[in-house]
Amino acid sequence: MEDRIAIIGGGNLGTAIARGLAASGKMSPDKITITRRSIHLLDGLKKEGFNIEPDNTLAVRSARVVLVAVRPRQLDAVLEEISPALVEGKHVLISTVSNASIAAIRHGLGKKIPVLRAMPNIAVSVGESMTCLCGDESAGQEARGAATKIFAPLGETLFITEEQMTPATALCACGIAFFLRAIRAAAQGGVEVGFHAEDAIQLAAQTARGAATLLLEGNAHPEMQIDKVTTPMGVTISGLNEMEHHGFSSSMIRGIITSAEKAAKLYREQGNSNGEEH
């Protein structure tokens, strides 16, 4: 991927995307410019070979793809700042800002620039994100291809409708915290039955990875795999039934629904523009 990318917002997500791209081998650090007001906080990235820049407009001018990864409350100011530097027919803008619609972003830019939204999660740093993408009629195949080239090396990608981006926040962006909490709970159970904490986390995390790989590579329903490890009057079904008795599945479902409902509420309150981070 020869195109240069400017990441506007060198926070946790922006830096994770940059490092993930470099680690994938699909883009060298010298092709990536990362901006932040407190530029000294990016000194580590500079040592790793990334370009760091306090001036957003300079970063935009040196790139073709502009990835906006700022806090929602900063978005309007950033769009106003970078708009003069964006060139129609050259730039593609991708936003990771929660609850900021494509229409609102295009209005803030005031230019006919292809705009897409991306909803990755923090696993971009290890190439295992589930990233949902969407674009309106302005985002042709070339712009969609540019977005895919950025996020495909960071995990899996899926184009969805913009209406699905809010629930995607709950299932994918918030969801990774839910699965991490499930792994933590499993590790705590491991400590309870006799493992040291660090061993319990390793055992639980690798077991979770194995479960996910079975589904992703086997294209099977979870219950089909569960049936393979549950036997009549066995220990697995006893544990599953006890967890269900205490609301394991319903708690996960309710957590996702609650996060989605709050994200939708924020979206409405902000006039389909800005919201709070997930």
Rosetta blueprint (number, residue, H / E / L):
1 M L
2 E L
3 D L
4 R L
5 I E
6 A E
7 I E
8 I E
9 G L
10 G L
11 G L
12 N H
13 L H
14 G H
15 T H
16 A H
17 I H
18 A H
19 R H
20 G H
21 L H
22 A H
23 A H
24 S H
25 G L
26 K L
27 M L
28 S L
29 P H
30 D H
31 K H
32 I E
33 T E
34 I E
35 T E
36 R L
37 R L
38 S L
39 I H
40 H H
41 L H
42 L H
43 D H
44 G H
45 L H
46 K H
47 K H
48 E L
49 G L
50 F L
51 N E
52 I E
53 E E
54 P L
55 D L
56 N H
57 T H
58 L H
59 A H
60 V H
61 R H
62 S L
63 A L
64 R L
65 V E
66 V E
67 L E
68 V E
69 A L
70 V L
71 R L
72 P H
73 R H
74 Q H
75 L H
76 D H
77 A H
78 V H
79 L H
80 E H
81 E H
82 I H
83 S H
84 P H
85 A H
86 L L
87 V L
88 E L
89 G L
90 K L
91 H L
92 V E
93 L E
94 I E
95 S E
96 T L
97 V L
98 S L
99 N L
100 A L
101 S L
102 I H
103 A H
104 A H
105 I H
106 R H
107 H H
108 G H
109 L H
110 G L
111 K L
112 K L
113 I L
114 P L
115 V E
116 L E
117 R E
118 A E
119 M E
120 P L
121 N L
122 I H
123 A H
124 V H
125 S H
126 V H
127 G L
128 E L
129 S E
130 M E
131 T E
132 C E
133 L E
134 C E
135 G E
136 D L
137 E L
138 S L
139 A L
140 G L
141 Q H
142 E H
143 A H
144 R H
145 G H
146 A H
147 A H
148 T H
149 K H
150 I H
151 F H
152 A H
153 P H
154 L H
155 G E
156 E E
157 T E
158 L E
159 F E
160 I L
161 T L
162 E H
163 E H
164 Q H
165 M H
166 T H
167 P H
168 A H
169 T H
170 A H
171 L H
172 C H
173 A H
174 C L
175 G H
176 I H
177 A H
178 F H
179 F H
180 L H
181 R H
182 A H
183 I H
184 R H
185 A H
186 A H
187 A H
188 Q H
189 G H
190 G H
191 V H
192 E H
193 V L
194 G L
195 F L
196 H L
197 A H
198 E H
199 D H
200 A H
201 I H
202 Q H
203 L H
204 A H
205 A H
206 Q H
207 T H
208 A H
209 R H
210 G H
211 A H
212 A H
213 T H
214 L H
215 L H
216 L H
217 E H
218 G H
219 N L
220 A L
221 H L
222 P H
223 E H
224 M H
225 Q H
226 I H
227 D H
228 K H
229 V H
230 T L
231 T L
232 P L
233 M L
234 G L
235 V H
236 T H
237 I H
238 S H
239 G H
240 L H
241 N H
242 E H
243 M H
244 E H
245 H H
246 H L
247 G L
248 F H
249 S H
250 S H
251 S H
252 M H
253 I H
254 R H
255 G H
256 I H
257 I H
258 T H
259 S H
260 A H
261 E H
262 K H
263 A H
264 A H
265 K H
266 L H
267 Y H
268 R H
269 E H
270 Q L
271 G L
272 N L
273 S L
274 N L
275 G L
276 E L
277 E L
278 H L
